[in-house]
Amino acid sequence: MHDTDKTQKWDAHLSLRERTGFLQVNGSKFLDGEGQPLTLTGVNLGGVLLMENSITGFAGVESTMRRGVLNALGRDRYDRFFSRLIHAMFSAADAKFLRSVGFNCVRIPLNYRHLESDDEPYVLLPDAFDHIDRIVNICRGNGLYSIIDLHALPGAQNQHWHSDNPTHVAQLWEQSQFQERSIWLWAQIADHFKSSSAVAGYNLINEPADPTRQRVGALYKRMVAAIRERDPDHVLFLDGNTYATEFDVFDGSFSNTVYTVHDYVEAGFKPAGVYPGHFDGDLVDKMSIERNFLKRTDYPRQTGTPIFVGEFGPVRTGQADVDAGRAHLLRDQLEIYREHDASWAFWTYKAVRGQGLVGPHDQSAYASRFGDFMEKKDRLGVDAWASRGTGCAGIQRAVKDLLRQEFPDYSPYPRGQDDWVDTLLLHILVADPLSVEYAGLFVGASDAEVDALADSFRMEQCVKRPDFIQTFAEALAAG
């Protein structure tokens, strides 16, 4: 039996049900429902309502993967597996664990496909809010605020896999129909949650990447207007353009608004990154991390609004000495955030390998079926996110050298030639056949087997990763 309708009563002083109002922005502070200053300290629920390849171990993007698994399992078992997986990825047991560590919020990445179908735009699906309502209610019952993050918008708002983009083109900025649908979706979300004080606010566009740098600001204004017609109360979380790095699209005129930054340290997720130490010729230590943090948060400090780091976090490698450095990096980041009164949400809570505070154990049904596949994917570097990539390294170098030699002035948006090659080669060319291979591993799975695969992600069957958990517990206990 799933815990769809269950909530856990927590201490009264933690329960959001006891609060009388909404989280609000007051200058550079958040005020909770009782008007008391609050620092948001949370995690992202990546891989739940938007599934990412590095979190559950598939290749490519969610929509392509789902089509393959549908063909492999048939409709009934497909629905059974993904419904059970979503419940397993986050339940009351997960919320209770997060609260016990000391977290007070979760950011919920959402794929628009849970709300609306491309085949019938501007029509909410019959079960549009079922999954997100369940998560918000569980969090409310355990003293956790929820931030609703539209992580994948119609047409895709950036050029990479985490917006469920199967191409290298962010069509949201190319076609007005996708922009209109996105505005309409936010109106529906705001109307649905306008009375919920358990929802801290709305993160309108995760990591937008508008190559024109002209359309994103106009779209934000129209989204904000559509939301405010229905919901004047909730905090708005607005990412800067080009993956939450460029804030010149704003004029500071929005009220009750936070300008969100992302604060990844490259040496913390690349396999060769050692902390503290040199990476790409530069010394990476606490001072350098703080310099980058201050640069990234310049706009919220200029506007006197709260600092909120919507994503950050290192990734484990499986090597004890390197991973000790990653925990050190996490500790330094948390100390910097505390010193600058920044709120934050760690990426990500649960993952099959590498990242996350908890994840399936190596003898789980999921790891047993997909372990060899994930090793192959890691070897080929398909995620390009904390993967070794030795299998494609020679091809990558040859293509990158060719571009530099023949087209030295070519600098494609958003991150230049090298990232462009990785995107086209690893995320599309090699990921596509790998996605087919992943789906093929479901062929012949029985009801009991798909249940066991999904249940591998249940809290009761997961292993806890003590280094990061202890780092967070100590940081949160310190205030």
C-alpha positions, -999 to +999 in steps of 0.1 A: +000+000+000+013+034-010+014+063+015-005+086-009-029+099+018-006+096+048+010+125+066+031+124+097+024+147+126+056+165+137+064+187+167+039+215+168+065+242+165+077+226+132+044+218+116+034+242+088-002+234+097+002+255+128+013+285+108-012+312+099+004+328+069+027+325+039+065+326+037+073+362+026+103+383+015+111+412+038+142+430+025+171+405+025+153+381+048+126+354+046+099+356+072+079+325+080+042+323+084+045+337+119+066+366+108+099+352+122+131+353+102+139+320+085+168+306+065+157+280+040+179+250+041+168+221+019+174+196-008+162+191-044+140+161-051+157+155-084+146+125-104+111+123-089+088+145-111+115+151-136+137+121-141+174+127-149+199+102-163+225+106-136+199+101-108+182+068-119+209+056-143+192+057-177+207+075-208+195+105-226+163+124-216+132+114-197+107+116-225+128+094-249+135+069-221+098+067-212+089+059-248+114+031-249+102+016-216+066+019-227+074-002-258+093-027-237+067-031-209+033-023-225+010+003-211-002-015-179+033-024-166+047+009-177+021+028-156+026+004-127+064+009-128+065+047-130+038+053-105+055+030-080+089+045-087+077+081-081+061+069-048+093+051-039+115+081-047+098+102-021+076+091+008+068+101+044+098+081+055+120+103+033+104+135+047+109+123+082+145+116+076+152+150+060+136+167+090+156+146+114+188+159+097+176+195+102+164+205+067+133+227+065+124+227+028+125+208-005+127+221-040+105+200-063+117+199-100+087+193-122+083+183-158+055+201-175+045+167-190+029+158-156+004+187-162-002+189-199+002+168-230+018+180-262-011+163-280-037+184-262-021+217-251-040+241-227-059+211-212-048+199-177-044+161-175-070+144-153-043+136-127-022+167-133-016+176-096-019+141-080+019+135-076+028+170-066-001+173-041+010+141-024+046+154-020+035+188-008+011+172+017+038+148+030+062+177+034+036+198+052+030+170+077+067+169+084+075+206+088+090+210+053+083+239+030+079+230-007+093+251-036+077+242-069+103+243-097+093+241-133+124+223-144+113+214-179+091+238-199+073+232-232+099+233-260+128+232-235+142+264-219+179+253-222+201+232-245+207+203-221+192+170-210+179+183-176+152+202-194+140+170-210+155+184-243+163+156-268+181+181-291+206+209-287+181+237-294+160+254-267+128+257-287+110+277-260+128+308-272+121+300-309+084+295-309+058+317-293+034+288-288+057+273-262+059+306-244+022+309-243+018+274-230+043+281-203+025+312-191-008+292-191+008+264-171+020+289-144-015+303-142-028+268-135-002+261-109-007+294-091-045+289-091-041+254-077-017+263-049-028+299-041-042+289-007-014+266+004+010+281+030+029+248+028+043+260-005+071+285+000+069+297-036+073+292-073+106+288-092+094+299-126+121+287-151+150+264-140+182+276-157+169+294-187+193+298-216+179+323-241+206+328-268+190+362-278+191+374-243+160+394-252+131+371-248+136+357-213+130+390-196+097+396-215+086+360-207+093+365-170+072+396-169+042+379-185+046+349-163+047+370-131+016+390-143-003+357-149+006+343-115-002+375-096-037+377-111-044+345-093-020+344-064-007+376-048+010+359-019+036+333-028+073+341-031+086+340-067+121+325-073+136+337-106+167+322-121+190+344-141+195+338-178+223+314-190+219+289-163+212+313-134+242+335-141+230+366-159+207+390-141+206+419-164+172+407-177+156+420-144+150+456-133+143+448-096+107+457-099+091+425-089+078+423-053+081+394-029+107+379-053+141+362-049+167+361-077+181+326-076+216+315-083+232+281-088+266+275-073+283+244-086+321+240-082+334+222-113+362+205-094+334+190-072+318+170-099+345+162-125+362+129-118+397+146-119+387+172-094+406+171-061+397+195-033+414+215-021+438+215-051+444+227-086+418+222-113+423+234-149+453+253-138+436+272-110+437+267-072+403+257-059+399+263-022+375+280+002+387+315-008+382+308-045+348+293-039+338+324-018+350+347-046+328+329-071+299+329-047+301+366-041+303+372-079+273+350-086+252+366-058+260+402-067+225+410-080+205+399-050+229+418-028+225+449-050+187+446-048+187+438-011+168+406-016+174+372+000+202+351-014+189+317-024+212+291-039+188+269-058+214+242-066+249+232-055+267+202-044+297+179-051+295+143-064+312+112-050+336+092-071+339+060-050+375+069-042+379+074-004+405+101-006+388+121-033+354+117-016+368+130+017+378+161-003+342+164-017+328+163+019+353+190+028+341+211-002+305+207+009+314+218+044+332+249+031+302+258+009+278+255+038+301+277+060+302+303+033+264+303+030+260+306+067+285+335+069+266+354+042+231+345+054+222+326+023+194+301+019+201+270-002+189+237-016+214+208-022+213+189-055+202+162-050+185+141-023+183+106-037+203+090-066+214+056-077+251+064-076+275+093-072+253+120-058+226+121-032+223+115+005+207+081+001+204+056-028+197+020-037+223-005-024+246-023-048+227-056-043+193-041-050+170-054-078+177-022-097+215-023-095+214-060-103+195-054-136+211-022-146+246-023-130+265-034-161+246-009-182+255+020-158+291+009-159+290+011-197+273+045-196+299+058-172+328+045-193+313+062-224+307+094-204+272+098-217+260+119-188+291+141-188+282+146-152+307+130-129+314+102-154+348+089-165+341+091-203+373+072-212+355+053-240+348+084-260+378+105-250+398+101-281+368+110-304+360+140-282+396+153-284+397+148-322+365+167-328+374+195-304+408+198-320+392+200-355+369+228-344+396+248-328+418+244-359+392+251-386+368+274-367+389+292-340+364+321-337+333+298-333+319+302-299+284+286-296+260+296-269+259+289-240+293+274-230+315+274-261+330+248-283+340+221-259+306+219-242+290+220-276+309+189-287+300+171-255+264+179-259+261+167-295+284+137-291+276+124-256+241+136-249+226+129-283+247+107-307+258+081-281+230+085-257+203+076-282+214+040-288+222+037-251+186+047-243+174+019-266+197-005-247+183+006-213+147+001-224+156-033-237+166-044-203+129-042-192+117-067-218+101-097-202+099-081-167+070-094-147+048-074-123+068-086-094+100-077-111+090-041-120+077-037-084+111-048-071+129-024-095+109+006-083+111-005-046+149-004-048+144+034-043+123+032-012+138+047+018+136+014+037+157-003+011+182+025+005+217+030+020+225+062+037+257+080+027+271+091+061+298+116+050+274+141+034+246+135+059+270+142+088+283+173+071+247+186+068+237+176+103+267+195+118+262+226+096+225+228+105+231+222+142+255+251+140+228+274+128 
